[in-house]
Every structure is written in C-alpha cells, then in structure tokens.
Amino acid sequence: MSNDVLDIAERTWRRLGVPAGTRDELRAELGADLAAAAADGRSALDYVGGDPAGLARTWAAERGVVRPRPLLARTTAAGVLAMVPGAAFGLLLVVAPSSMFLNDLLLGGSRQMVEPADDGSVSIIYAVDPPAWLVLLWYVTAAAFAYGGALAAVSGTLRAFGDVGRRATVRALTGMLPVAAVLATVAGVTVAGAGGYAASGRLLLAICGSVLAVVATVVAATRLAVVLRARPAAAHPAEPVPTA
C-alpha cells in the first residue's frame, strides 16, 4: 500500500511540474514518514488522510516548488472552442431572415414572391421583422452561453492539470472576455466592410476567422500574464489532481 501511495504522489508531482530532483526528495521524505507511520500501526492510506494526491499537492505548494505552467495551447483551445456553440446560436439570427425554414419556424416570417425576371426565373424573398425584445434576448442568451462556456472550459482544463494558477486565470478572463468580445466585433465588422458586406461563404469564413483569432489572442495573452506575474506556489491554493 505504501508503494501505491508513493506512486500516486510521484504522478501528482510530475503532473504539477515539480522538478525531478525535488520529486526525489519529496518521495524520500514521504517514504520515511510512511515507514514511521507503519511502525506505529497506521496504514499508509490513513496517514495521507485517504487522499495521496491531495497530500502530494499540499507538500509541493508548501515548499513553493510549483508555479503555473503556460499551457497556452490547451487553455486557448478550451476557451475558444467552448465559445463556438454560443456564437453559432447568435449567428443563427443572422441567417434566419433569409431561410424559409428558420423564418417560418422560429420567427414567424412571411414569404413574398417578386415579379419574374427576364429569363423566366422567379425569386422568393423572406421578409421578417422580429420584435426587438426577441433579438435582444437571443443575443444575450448566445453571449451568456459563450461567456460561461469559455470560463468553465478553461477552469476545467487547468483543474485537470492541477494548475495552481487556475483561479487567477479564471478571474482574469472574467474581466477580459468582454474586452475580447468588443475587439472581435470590431475585427468582424472591419473584415465585413473590407469585403463589401457581400453574402459569400468566403467572406463569412474570413469574418469568423478574424473573430476567433482575436478571442484566441486575448485568452492566450491573459493566461500568459497570469503565469508571468505568479507568486511562489505556496501563496496560491493548490488544486486537486486526478489520479486515474
């Protein structure tokens, strides 16, 4: 049992980024404590309070040997991808007025046939005038899903790595994501204007790309700022680390 506890502690320290030499010192110290506990009739699991990973995390934090790792790619990907469902829900309102199905089903719009063209073809337009409260509710709901999803995804990702800067990162993003939304809107409008607001798939992809690039940059920069200004790990509450 003591070896199992030591192995869990070792994996925890490795995941937290504790240097190899320090890991060896901590393992030797914990091994000595477990041996002393066994001599007193206590099991290894009882000595660590039933939570080997938690004890390992606490030891590393108390010694100030754990600092937030950048994890920029994972943090940025989690934040951006989690915003996609909410953003897509918001963009649906842009598509709805020109879609017969969405127009009729969601917004109660009416169809209207125009005069035939010279070549004998006809065009059908879908006119819709949704109430202001519905438009506002729609966009607020989309923004809430995107905002909450991004924070939850970043928090969950950093928790999985036992990152000691998780709370600081989430707090920073709480204030920076609205800034990212404003900058992304400006970028999207700028790209759309440069493309003449043409209804083309290529322009839509360019708009989405610019928006995602801005959001990704803000998330990555926020995380990097948290890592660079982090104090020694002992000043931060450490996070539980999965042992499975």
C-alpha positions in Angstrom: 0.0 0.0 0.0 2.8 2.4 0.8 4.3 1.9 -2.7 0.9 2.7 -4.2 0.7 5.9 -2.2 4.2 6.9 -3.2 3.4 6.2 -6.9 0.3 8.4 -6.8 2.3 11.1 -5.1 5.0 10.8 -7.7 2.5 11.1 -10.6 0.9 14.1 -8.9 4.2 15.9 -8.6 5.2 15.1 -12.1 1.9 16.4 -13.4 2.3 19.6 -11.4 5.7 20.1 -13.0 7.8 19.6 -9.9 11.5 19.3 -10.9 12.9 15.7 -10.9 15.4 16.4 -8.2 12.7 17.8 -5.9 10.4 14.9 -6.7 13.1 12.5 -5.5 13.5 14.5 -2.3 9.8 14.6 -1.6 9.3 10.9 -2.3 12.1 10.0 0.0 10.6 12.2 2.7 7.2 10.8 2.3 8.5 7.3 2.2 10.3 7.8 5.6 7.0 9.2 7.1 5.0 6.3 5.8 7.6 3.9 7.3 7.3 5.6 10.6 3.5 5.5 10.4 3.6 1.8 9.7 5.8 1.2 12.7 3.1 2.9 14.8 0.5 0.7 13.3 -1.0 3.2 10.9 -1.7 2.4 7.3 -0.2 4.5 4.5 -3.7 5.5 3.3 -4.7 6.5 6.8 -1.5 8.6 7.1 -2.3 10.6 4.0 -5.9 11.1 5.0 -7.2 8.9 2.3 -6.0 11.4 -0.4 -2.4 10.7 -1.6 -2.8 13.2 -4.4 -4.0 15.9 -2.1 -1.2 15.4 0.3 1.4 15.5 -2.5 -0.2 18.7 -3.8 -0.1 20.3 -0.4 3.6 19.4 0.1 4.6 20.8 -3.2 2.7 24.0 -2.6 4.1 24.5 0.9 7.6 24.2 -0.4 6.9 26.7 -3.2 8.2 24.4 -5.9 5.1 24.6 -8.1 4.3 27.5 -10.4 1.7 27.8 -13.1 2.9 26.3 -16.3 2.0 28.2 -19.5 -0.4 25.5 -21.0 -1.2 28.3 -23.6 -2.3 26.0 -26.4 -4.6 23.9 -24.2 -6.1 26.9 -22.4 -6.6 28.9 -25.6 -8.2 26.0 -27.4 -10.5 25.2 -24.5 -11.7 28.8 -24.2 -12.2 29.4 -27.9 -13.9 26.0 -28.7 -16.3 26.4 -25.8 -17.5 29.7 -27.2 -18.4 28.3 -30.6 -21.8 26.9 -29.6 -22.9 30.2 -28.2 -21.5 32.2 -31.1 -23.2 29.9 -33.6 -26.5 30.4 -31.8 -26.1 34.1 -32.1 -25.2 33.9 -35.8 -28.3 31.8 -36.4 -30.3 35.0 -36.1 -28.3 36.5 -39.0 -29.1 33.5 -41.2 -32.8 33.1 -40.1 -34.3 36.0 -42.1 -33.0 34.5 -45.4 -34.0 31.0 -44.6 -37.6 29.9 -45.3 -37.5 27.1 -42.7 -36.0 29.2 -39.9 -38.1 32.2 -40.9 -41.3 30.4 -40.7 -40.5 28.1 -37.7 -38.6 30.5 -35.4 -39.6 34.0 -36.4 -43.0 33.7 -38.0 -41.9 35.5 -41.1 -43.9 35.7 -44.3 -42.9 34.7 -47.9 -43.4 37.0 -50.8 -42.9 36.3 -54.5 -41.5 39.0 -56.7 -42.0 39.6 -60.4 -40.4 37.0 -62.7 -37.0 38.0 -64.1 -36.4 38.5 -67.9 -35.0 34.9 -68.1 -38.3 33.5 -66.8 -37.0 32.7 -63.3 -38.6 33.9 -60.2 -37.1 35.0 -56.9 -38.6 34.5 -53.4 -37.7 36.7 -50.6 -38.5 36.0 -46.9 -39.4 39.1 -45.0 -39.2 39.1 -41.3 -39.3 41.8 -38.6 -38.7 40.1 -35.2 -39.5 42.1 -32.2 -36.7 44.0 -30.5 -37.1 42.1 -27.3 -36.6 38.8 -29.1 -33.5 40.0 -30.9 -32.0 41.2 -27.6 -32.9 38.0 -25.7 -31.4 35.9 -28.5 -28.1 37.7 -28.5 -27.9 38.0 -24.7 -28.5 34.2 -24.4 -25.9 33.5 -27.0 -23.4 35.7 -25.3 -24.1 34.1 -21.9 -23.5 30.6 -23.3 -20.3 31.7 -25.0 -19.0 33.5 -21.9 -19.9 30.9 -19.3 -18.8 28.1 -21.6 -15.4 29.6 -22.1 -14.8 30.2 -18.4 -16.0 26.7 -17.5 -13.8 25.1 -20.2 -10.7 27.0 -19.1 -11.3 26.2 -15.5 -11.9 22.5 -16.2 -8.8 22.2 -18.4 -6.5 23.8 -15.8 -8.1 21.8 -13.0 -7.3 18.6 -14.9 -3.6 19.6 -14.8 -3.7 20.6 -11.2 -2.6 24.1 -12.2 -2.1 26.4 -9.2 -2.9 29.5 -11.4 -6.4 28.2 -12.3 -8.4 30.6 -10.1 -6.2 33.6 -11.1 -6.7 32.8 -14.8 -10.5 32.4 -14.5 -10.7 35.7 -12.6 -8.6 37.5 -15.2 -10.7 36.0 -18.0 -13.9 37.1 -16.3 -12.9 40.7 -17.0 -11.0 40.2 -20.3 -13.6 38.1 -22.2 -16.0 41.1 -22.6 -13.0 43.1 -23.9 -12.3 40.2 -26.3 -15.9 40.4 -27.5 -15.7 44.1 -28.3 -12.4 43.7 -30.1 -13.7 40.6 -32.0 -16.8 42.6 -33.1 -14.7 45.4 -34.4 -12.5 42.9 -36.3 -15.5 41.2 -37.7 -17.1 44.4 -38.9 -13.8 45.6 -40.4 -13.4 42.4 -42.4 -17.0 42.5 -43.5 -16.6 46.1 -44.6 -13.5 45.3 -46.5 -15.4 42.6 -48.3 -18.2 44.9 -49.2 -20.6 43.1 -46.9 -21.0 40.5 -49.7 -23.2 37.5 -48.9 -20.5 34.9 -49.7 -19.2 31.9 -47.9 -15.6 33.1 -48.3 -16.3 36.4 -46.6 -18.2 34.6 -43.8 -15.2 32.3 -43.2 -12.9 35.4 -43.1 -15.1 37.1 -40.6 -15.3 34.0 -38.4 -11.5 33.6 -38.7 -10.8 37.1 -37.6 -13.2 36.9 -34.7 -11.7 33.6 -33.4 -8.2 35.0 -33.9 -8.9 38.0 -31.7 -10.5 35.9 -29.0 -7.7 33.3 -29.1 -5.1 36.1 -28.8 -6.9 37.7 -25.8 -7.2 34.3 -24.0 -3.6 33.4 -24.6 -2.3 36.8 -23.5 -4.4 36.7 -20.4 -3.1 33.3 -19.4 0.5 34.3 -20.2 0.1 37.4 -18.0 -1.2 35.3 -15.1 1.8 32.9 -15.4 4.4 35.7 -15.6 3.2 37.5 -12.6 2.5 34.4 -10.5 4.0 34.4 -7.0 5.5 31.3 -5.5 3.1 28.4 -5.4 2.7 28.5 -1.6 0.8 31.7 -2.0 -1.8 30.0 -4.1 -4.3 27.3 -3.1 -3.4 24.2 -5.0 -5.9 22.2 -7.0 -6.8 18.5 -6.7 -5.1 16.4 -9.3 -6.9 13.4 -10.9 -5.2 10.2 -10.1 -6.9 7.9 -12.5 
